[in-house]
Amino acid sequence: MVRWPAAIAFLACCCLLVSCATKVPPPSWRLRAMTLVDELSLQAAPRLFPEEYLNIVETFEHGEAVLHVQQNDKEADAYYLLALEKGDLLKAELQRLKRQAEQEARRQAAERAARAEEERLLREAARAEERLQEQNRLKAAAEAAAAAKAKAASKEAPVQLPSTYTVRRGETLPQIAGRTEIYNDASLWPLIYRANRDQIRDPKRLWPGQVLTIPRRYPLKK
């Protein structure tokens, strides 16, 4: 004699197992594609690449329509995967533009720093010129006073100071400016730098054999 409750329960279990075995899994690319679309919207993709971004959104929305209207998980997943691949390409292009912008910003910052340093050196040269003019004025006044007091008919010819200087190994601009026959004042080195900017790229580095112009009473302005 057949026990109907047991048979019915057995058939129900079999139907449940068959249903689970044949059930199509949900789209596997949907969440990643949705996340990438949102990420691109935050990375200025709609502004920088409006057509490409719109194409990705339309591809994703087509997948949504196939999933929810046609209820075709497999075909919808193909659209999600396509949107994800397009999004990855656009994301890589956005990263390339970002790196390019960062490099340009660093280059401009370096140029501004170089201009600021050159302007600083020129200001120092201008201040050094003022000090040199004051020294020359005091020297001229002293010489005039000495001349007035001198009783000799003839005077010894003044020492001719050099207008150029050849750099020796290991010398720096302050050392050269401090030499007796140059300015006898190391702080006046910016005058030499300004007069020789065509051959001095870095005031901290000189090369043996360089012939530097030494401005005198009225240094050249550049």
Residue pairs with C-beta under 8 A, 6 or more apart in sequence:
24 73
24 74
25 73
26 73
27 63
27 67
27 73
27 76
27 77
27 80
28 77
29 77
29 80
29 81
29 84
30 63
30 67
30 76
30 77
30 80
32 80
32 84
33 60
33 63
33 80
33 81
33 83
33 84
33 87
34 60
36 83
36 84
36 87
36 88
36 91
37 56
37 57
37 60
37 83
37 87
39 91
40 46
40 53
40 56
40 87
40 90
40 91
40 94
41 53
43 91
43 94
44 94
45 52
45 53
45 90
45 94
46 53
46 54
48 94
48 97
49 90
49 93
49 94
52 86
52 90
53 90
55 86
56 83
56 86
56 87
56 90
57 83
59 79
59 82
59 83
59 86
60 79
60 80
60 83
62 79
63 76
63 77
63 78
63 79
63 80
63 82
63 83
64 76
66 72
66 75
66 76
66 79
67 73
67 76
70 76
121 190
121 193
121 194
121 203
122 190
122 194
124 190
125 190
125 191
125 193
125 194
127 190
128 187
128 188
128 189
128 190
128 191
129 191
129 215
129 219
131 185
131 187
131 188
132 183
132 185
132 188
132 191
132 215
132 219
133 217
135 185
136 217
147 155
161 181
161 182
161 214
161 216
162 181
162 182
162 214
163 213
163 214
163 216
164 211
164 212
164 213
164 214
165 176
165 179
165 182
165 192
165 211
165 212
165 214
166 209
166 210
166 211
166 212
167 176
167 206
167 207
167 208
167 209
167 210
167 211
167 212
168 208
169 208
171 206
172 189
172 204
172 206
173 189
173 190
173 192
173 193
173 200
173 203
173 206
174 186
174 187
174 189
175 186
176 182
176 189
176 192
176 212
177 183
177 185
177 186
177 187
177 188
177 189
177 191
177 192
178 184
178 185
178 186
182 192
182 214
183 191
189 203
190 203
191 215
191 219
192 212
192 213
192 214
192 215
193 200
193 203
194 215
194 219
194 220
194 222
195 212
195 213
195 214
195 215
195 219
195 220
195 222
196 210
196 212
196 213
197 222
199 210
199 212
200 206
200 210
200 212
213 220
